[in-house]
Amino acid sequence: MISIRRYTLLAPRRPRHPGQLISTRPAGTVLAHVVGGRAERFVLTNAVLYDGIFAAEPLDRYL
């Protein structure tokens, strides 16, 4: 069975307007998302935020 999850993009370049995305991909998947006209990579996680939405962590900023 396919589950659909909503993710909040943590620490995007526009912190006052965190992006959200919907995906059927499993945790651990890396996705590119355009933020402020620039593509950024995020990894989908199993971490649930206070509002029940899953977290997508920025990948490129931890290198």
MARMI-914129 format. One record per residue: residue in one letter; x, y, z of N, C-alpha, C in turn. Coordinates in Angstrom, 1 decimal, decimal comma, padded with zeros to 4 digits. Example, Ala and Ser with C-alpha at 12.3 -4.5 7.8 and 13.67 -1.06 7.14 Angstrom:
% residues 2
res|nc1|nc2|nc3|cac1|cac2|cac3|cc1|cc2|cc3
A|013,2|-005,7|007,8|012,3|-004,5|007,8|013,2|-003,3|007,8
S|012,8|-002,2|007,1|013,7|-001,1|007,1|012,9|000,0|007,9
***
This chain:
% residues 63
res|nc1|nc2|nc3|cac1|cac2|cac3|cc1|cc2|cc3
M|000,8|-001,2|000,0|000,0|000,0|000,0|000,9|001,2|000,0
I|000,5|002,2|-000,8|001,3|003,4|-000,9|000,8|004,4|000,1
S|001,7|005,0|000,8|001,3|006,1|001,8|001,8|007,4|001,3
I|001,0|008,4|001,4|001,3|009,8|001,0|001,6|010,6|002,3
R|002,8|011,2|002,3|003,2|012,0|003,4|003,5|013,4|003,0
R|003,2|014,3|004,0|003,5|015,8|003,8|004,8|016,1|004,6
Y|005,7|016,8|004,0|007,0|017,1|004,6|007,1|018,6|004,6
T|007,7|019,1|005,7|008,1|020,5|005,9|009,6|020,5|005,6
L|010,1|021,4|004,8|011,5|021,6|004,5|012,1|022,4|005,6
L|013,0|021,8|006,4|013,6|022,5|007,5|014,7|023,4|007,0
A|014,8|024,6|007,6|015,9|025,6|007,3|016,1|025,9|005,8
P|015,0|026,2|005,1|015,2|026,6|003,7|015,8|028,0|003,7
R|016,3|028,4|002,6|016,9|029,8|002,5|016,0|030,9|002,8
R|014,7|030,6|002,8|013,7|031,6|003,2|013,0|031,2|004,4
P|013,7|031,3|005,6|013,2|030,7|006,9|011,8|031,2|007,3
R|011,3|032,3|006,9|010,0|032,8|007,3|008,9|032,1|006,5
H|009,3|031,4|005,5|008,3|030,7|004,6|008,8|029,3|004,3
P|008,8|028,5|005,3|009,2|027,1|005,1|008,4|026,4|004,0
G|009,0|025,7|003,1|008,3|025,1|002,1|007,7|023,7|002,6
Q|006,8|023,2|001,8|006,2|021,9|002,1|006,1|021,2|000,8
L|006,2|019,9|000,9|006,0|019,0|-000,3|005,3|017,7|000,1
I|004,7|017,1|-000,8|004,0|015,9|-000,6|004,7|014,8|-001,5
S|004,9|013,6|-000,8|005,6|012,6|-001,6|005,2|011,2|-001,1
T|005,3|010,3|-002,0|005,1|008,8|-001,7|006,4|008,1|-001,5
R|007,5|008,8|-001,6|008,8|008,2|-001,5|009,1|007,9|000,0
P|009,9|006,8|000,3|010,2|006,4|001,6|011,2|007,4|002,3
A|011,3|007,3|003,6|012,3|008,0|004,3|013,7|007,6|003,8
G|014,6|008,6|003,8|016,0|008,3|003,3|016,1|008,8|001,8
T|015,0|009,0|001,2|015,1|009,5|-000,2|015,6|010,9|-000,3
V|016,4|011,3|-001,2|016,9|012,6|-001,4|016,1|013,2|-002,6
L|015,6|014,4|-002,4|014,8|015,1|-003,4|015,4|016,5|-003,6
A|015,3|017,0|-004,8|015,7|018,4|-005,1|014,4|019,2|-005,1
H|014,5|020,4|-004,5|013,3|021,3|-004,4|013,8|022,7|-004,7
V|013,2|023,4|-005,5|013,6|024,8|-005,8|013,1|025,7|-004,7
V|014,1|026,4|-004,1|013,8|027,4|-003,0|014,5|028,7|-003,3
G|013,7|029,7|-003,5|014,2|031,0|-003,8|015,0|031,0|-005,2
G|014,5|030,2|-006,1|015,1|030,2|-007,5|016,3|029,3|-007,6
R|016,6|028,6|-006,5|017,8|027,7|-006,5|017,4|026,3|-006,0
A|018,0|025,3|-006,7|017,7|024,0|-006,3|018,5|023,6|-005,1
E|017,8|023,0|-004,1|018,4|022,5|-002,9|018,0|021,0|-002,7
R|018,9|020,2|-002,1|018,6|018,8|-001,9|018,1|018,7|-000,4
F|017,1|017,8|-000,3|016,6|017,5|001,0|016,4|016,0|001,2
V|016,7|015,5|002,4|016,5|014,1|002,6|015,2|013,9|003,4
L|014,3|013,0|003,0|013,0|012,8|003,7|013,3|011,9|004,9
T|012,7|012,3|006,1|012,9|011,6|007,3|011,6|011,0|007,9
N|011,8|010,2|008,9|010,6|009,6|009,6|010,3|010,5|010,8
A|011,0|011,6|011,0|010,8|012,5|012,2|009,5|013,2|012,0
V|008,6|013,2|013,0|007,4|013,9|012,9|007,5|015,2|013,7
L|007,1|016,3|013,1|007,2|017,6|013,8|005,9|017,8|014,7
Y|005,9|018,8|015,4|004,8|019,1|016,4|003,4|019,1|015,8
D|003,4|019,5|014,5|002,1|019,6|013,8|001,7|018,3|013,1
G|002,4|017,2|013,3|002,1|016,0|012,6|002,7|015,8|011,2
I|003,4|016,8|010,7|004,0|016,7|009,4|005,4|016,2|009,5
F|005,9|015,4|008,6|007,2|014,9|008,6|008,2|016,0|008,3
A|009,5|015,7|008,7|010,6|016,7|008,4|011,4|016,2|007,2
A|011,8|017,2|006,4|012,7|017,0|005,3|013,9|017,9|005,6
E|015,1|017,3|005,9|016,3|018,0|006,3|017,1|018,4|005,1
P|017,7|019,6|005,1|018,6|020,0|004,0|019,8|019,2|004,0
L|020,2|018,7|002,9|021,4|017,8|002,8|022,7|018,6|002,5
D|022,6|019,6|001,7|023,9|020,3|001,3|024,5|021,1|002,3
R|023,7|021,5|003,3|024,3|022,4|004,4|025,1|021,6|005,4
Y|025,0|020,3|005,4|025,7|019,6|006,5|027,1|019,0|006,0
L|027,4|019,4|004,7|028,7|018,9|004,2|029,8|019,7|004,6
***
